[in-house]
C-alpha cells in the first residue's frame, strides 16, 4: 500500500519540487532570454501534461500492479522523462536561469536514481529560487490557465 500512496501523491509533490525549473546543462537551455510569461506558460504546460500522464498511468491500477519498486519505477519513468525533456526546453528569464539550471541538474541526478529506486524522488532537494522570484512568477502563474488547472505555483 505504501507504493500505491507514493504514486497518488507524487503528482502534487513533483509539481512543488519542479517549481520554476527547466533548462538543460547540455546546451538545450536558453541563455536566459525568456520572458516571465513565456517561461511560466512553458513550465505550467509541462506540469499539466505531467499530471495528466501520471493520472492516466495510474487510473486503473490495482495494488498488485505496484507490488515492487521496479513496477513503480517503470510507471514513473515515462512521464518523468517526458516532463524533464519539456522543462529542458523552457526558456527562463536571465535572473532565473542559474536556479533553473540547478534544479535541472538535481532532477537529472534523481532521474538516474529513479531507475533503481522509486523513492529517489522523495529525497530530492533542488535549490530554492529567491523569494522575490517566486512572488513575481506566482503573479503570472495565477493568470495562466495551465497553472490553475495543474494547481501549480512557484512558491511554497
C-alpha positions as a LaTeX table, in Angstrom:
\begin{tabular}{lrrr}
\hline
Residue & $x$ (\AA) & $y$ (\AA) & $z$ (\AA) \\
\hline
Unk1 & 0.00 & 0.00 & 0.00 \\
Unk2 & 2.89 & 2.38 & 0.66 \\
Unk3 & 3.92 & 2.28 & $-3.02$ \\
Unk4 & 0.34 & 2.99 & $-4.09$ \\
Unk5 & 0.27 & 6.00 & $-1.80$ \\
Unk6 & 3.54 & 7.23 & $-3.37$ \\
Unk7 & 2.09 & 7.11 & $-6.87$ \\
Unk8 & $-1.03$ & 9.05 & $-5.92$ \\
Unk9 & 0.75 & 11.82 & $-4.02$ \\
Unk10 & 3.60 & 12.06 & $-6.50$ \\
Unk11 & 1.96 & 14.47 & $-8.97$ \\
Unk12 & 1.34 & 17.12 & $-6.34$ \\
Unk13 & 4.75 & 16.65 & $-4.77$ \\
Unk14 & 6.55 & 16.87 & $-8.09$ \\
Unk15 & 4.66 & 19.97 & $-9.11$ \\
Unk16 & 6.03 & 21.65 & $-6.00$ \\
Unk17 & 9.51 & 20.25 & $-6.48$ \\
Unk18 & 9.71 & 21.18 & $-10.13$ \\
Unk19 & 8.54 & 24.73 & $-9.50$ \\
Unk20 & 10.32 & 27.23 & $-11.72$ \\
Unk21 & 12.64 & 24.72 & $-13.30$ \\
Unk22 & 13.73 & 24.00 & $-16.85$ \\
Unk23 & 16.91 & 24.35 & $-18.85$ \\
Unk24 & 19.49 & 21.81 & $-19.85$ \\
Unk25 & 23.15 & 21.55 & $-18.87$ \\
Unk26 & 23.88 & 20.05 & $-22.29$ \\
Unk27 & 23.19 & 23.25 & $-24.18$ \\
Unk28 & 19.44 & 22.87 & $-24.68$ \\
Unk29 & 18.65 & 25.76 & $-22.37$ \\
Unk30 & 18.31 & 29.32 & $-23.49$ \\
Unk31 & 20.87 & 31.84 & $-22.37$ \\
Unk32 & 18.27 & 33.29 & $-20.04$ \\
Unk33 & 16.36 & 35.17 & $-22.72$ \\
Unk34 & 12.80 & 34.17 & $-21.87$ \\
Unk35 & 10.08 & 36.42 & $-20.52$ \\
Unk36 & 8.22 & 35.66 & $-17.29$ \\
Unk37 & 5.02 & 34.99 & $-19.23$ \\
Unk38 & 6.61 & 32.61 & $-21.74$ \\
Unk39 & 8.57 & 30.77 & $-19.10$ \\
Unk40 & 5.57 & 30.33 & $-16.80$ \\
Unk41 & 3.48 & 29.11 & $-19.74$ \\
Unk42 & 6.14 & 26.53 & $-20.66$ \\
Unk43 & 6.55 & 25.26 & $-17.09$ \\
Unk44 & 2.82 & 25.08 & $-16.44$ \\
Unk45 & 2.03 & 23.35 & $-19.73$ \\
Unk46 & 4.68 & 20.75 & $-18.90$ \\
Unk47 & 3.32 & 20.35 & $-15.36$ \\
Unk48 & $-0.24$ & 19.86 & $-16.53$ \\
Unk49 & 0.87 & 17.31 & $-19.12$ \\
Unk50 & 2.91 & 15.51 & $-16.45$ \\
Unk51 & $-0.02$ & 15.42 & $-14.02$ \\
Unk52 & $-2.30$ & 14.08 & $-16.76$ \\
Unk53 & 0.24 & 11.42 & $-17.77$ \\
Unk54 & 0.60 & 10.20 & $-14.18$ \\
Unk55 & $-3.14$ & 10.17 & $-13.71$ \\
Unk56 & $-3.60$ & 8.16 & $-16.89$ \\
Unk57 & $-0.80$ & 5.75 & $-15.94$ \\
Unk58 & $-2.31$ & 5.04 & $-12.53$ \\
Unk59 & $-6.03$ & 5.29 & $-13.32$ \\
Unk60 & $-6.88$ & 1.60 & $-13.49$ \\
Unk61 & $-4.13$ & 0.26 & $-11.29$ \\
Unk62 & $-4.59$ & $-2.39$ & $-8.66$ \\
Unk63 & $-2.42$ & $-2.78$ & $-5.53$ \\
Unk64 & $-0.65$ & $-5.74$ & $-7.11$ \\
Unk65 & 0.39 & $-3.51$ & $-10.01$ \\
Unk66 & 2.55 & $-1.66$ & $-7.50$ \\
Unk67 & 3.96 & $-4.74$ & $-5.82$ \\
Unk68 & 7.60 & $-3.84$ & $-6.38$ \\
Unk69 & 9.89 & $-0.86$ & $-6.59$ \\
Unk70 & 10.66 & $-1.86$ & $-10.17$ \\
Unk71 & 6.98 & $-1.68$ & $-11.12$ \\
Unk72 & 6.63 & 1.80 & $-9.63$ \\
Unk73 & 9.84 & 2.97 & $-11.30$ \\
Unk74 & 8.55 & 1.69 & $-14.64$ \\
Unk75 & 5.28 & 3.59 & $-14.22$ \\
Unk76 & 7.06 & 6.81 & $-13.29$ \\
Unk77 & 9.86 & 6.61 & $-15.85$ \\
Unk78 & 7.96 & 7.67 & $-18.97$ \\
Unk79 & 6.08 & 10.64 & $-17.50$ \\
Unk80 & 9.16 & 11.75 & $-15.56$ \\
Unk81 & 11.38 & 11.57 & $-18.67$ \\
Unk82 & 8.86 & 13.48 & $-20.77$ \\
Unk83 & 8.47 & 16.13 & $-18.07$ \\
Unk84 & 12.19 & 16.63 & $-17.73$ \\
Unk85 & 12.55 & 16.98 & $-21.51$ \\
Unk86 & 9.80 & 19.60 & $-21.60$ \\
Unk87 & 11.40 & 21.52 & $-18.76$ \\
Unk88 & 14.76 & 21.37 & $-20.52$ \\
Unk89 & 13.21 & 23.24 & $-23.45$ \\
Unk90 & 11.86 & 26.05 & $-21.26$ \\
Unk91 & 13.42 & 29.49 & $-21.68$ \\
Unk92 & 13.95 & 31.07 & $-18.27$ \\
Unk93 & 14.39 & 34.80 & $-17.73$ \\
Unk94 & 18.03 & 35.76 & $-17.20$ \\
Unk95 & 17.70 & 36.13 & $-13.43$ \\
Unk96 & 16.01 & 32.71 & $-13.13$ \\
Unk97 & 18.50 & 30.77 & $-15.26$ \\
Unk98 & 21.06 & 29.89 & $-12.52$ \\
Unk99 & 18.33 & 28.49 & $-10.30$ \\
Unk100 & 16.68 & 26.82 & $-13.28$ \\
Unk101 & 19.90 & 25.03 & $-14.22$ \\
Unk102 & 20.46 & 23.91 & $-10.62$ \\
Unk103 & 17.01 & 22.36 & $-10.47$ \\
Unk104 & 17.51 & 20.58 & $-13.79$ \\
Unk105 & 20.78 & 19.12 & $-12.52$ \\
Unk106 & 19.09 & 17.90 & $-9.33$ \\
Unk107 & 16.31 & 16.27 & $-11.34$ \\
Unk108 & 18.68 & 14.65 & $-13.83$ \\
Unk109 & 20.51 & 13.12 & $-10.87$ \\
Unk110 & 17.17 & 11.91 & $-9.47$ \\
Unk111 & 16.23 & 10.53 & $-12.89$ \\
Unk112 & 19.28 & 8.27 & $-12.80$ \\
Unk113 & 18.49 & 7.14 & $-9.26$ \\
Unk114 & 14.81 & 6.58 & $-10.16$ \\
Unk115 & 15.87 & 3.79 & $-12.49$ \\
Unk116 & 16.99 & 1.84 & $-9.41$ \\
Unk117 & 14.88 & 3.26 & $-6.59$ \\
Unk118 & 11.41 & 4.85 & $-6.90$ \\
Unk119 & 11.93 & 6.51 & $-3.54$ \\
Unk120 & 14.77 & 8.59 & $-5.01$ \\
Unk121 & 12.32 & 11.42 & $-5.66$ \\
Unk122 & 11.37 & 11.65 & $-2.00$ \\
Unk123 & 14.94 & 12.67 & $-1.15$ \\
Unk124 & 15.17 & 15.22 & $-3.92$ \\
Unk125 & 16.23 & 18.61 & $-2.65$ \\
Unk126 & 16.52 & 21.11 & $-5.51$ \\
Unk127 & 17.63 & 24.67 & $-4.76$ \\
Unk128 & 15.01 & 27.30 & $-3.96$ \\
Unk129 & 14.71 & 30.45 & $-6.03$ \\
Unk130 & 14.86 & 33.81 & $-4.27$ \\
Unk131 & 11.55 & 34.80 & $-2.65$ \\
Unk132 & 11.19 & 37.81 & $-4.95$ \\
Unk133 & 11.43 & 35.50 & $-7.98$ \\
Unk134 & 8.82 & 33.11 & $-6.54$ \\
Unk135 & 6.48 & 36.02 & $-5.86$ \\
Unk136 & 6.95 & 37.53 & $-9.32$ \\
Unk137 & 6.38 & 34.25 & $-11.18$ \\
Unk138 & 3.41 & 33.32 & $-8.98$ \\
Unk139 & 1.65 & 36.51 & $-10.09$ \\
Unk140 & 1.99 & 35.38 & $-13.69$ \\
Unk141 & 1.07 & 31.77 & $-12.83$ \\
Unk142 & $-2.14$ & 32.86 & $-11.12$ \\
Unk143 & $-3.38$ & 34.11 & $-14.52$ \\
Unk144 & $-2.25$ & 31.11 & $-16.57$ \\
Unk145 & $-4.93$ & 28.50 & $-17.31$ \\
Unk146 & $-2.47$ & 25.58 & $-17.30$ \\
Unk147 & $-1.03$ & 26.65 & $-13.93$ \\
Unk148 & $-4.52$ & 26.88 & $-12.49$ \\
Unk149 & $-5.53$ & 23.51 & $-13.94$ \\
Unk150 & $-2.36$ & 21.86 & $-12.62$ \\
Unk151 & $-2.58$ & 23.52 & $-9.22$ \\
Unk152 & 0.91 & 24.85 & $-9.89$ \\
Unk153 & 2.64 & 27.66 & $-8.03$ \\
Unk154 & 6.26 & 28.72 & $-7.87$ \\
Unk155 & 6.03 & 29.40 & $-4.16$ \\
Unk156 & 5.94 & 27.13 & $-1.16$ \\
\hline
\end{tabular}
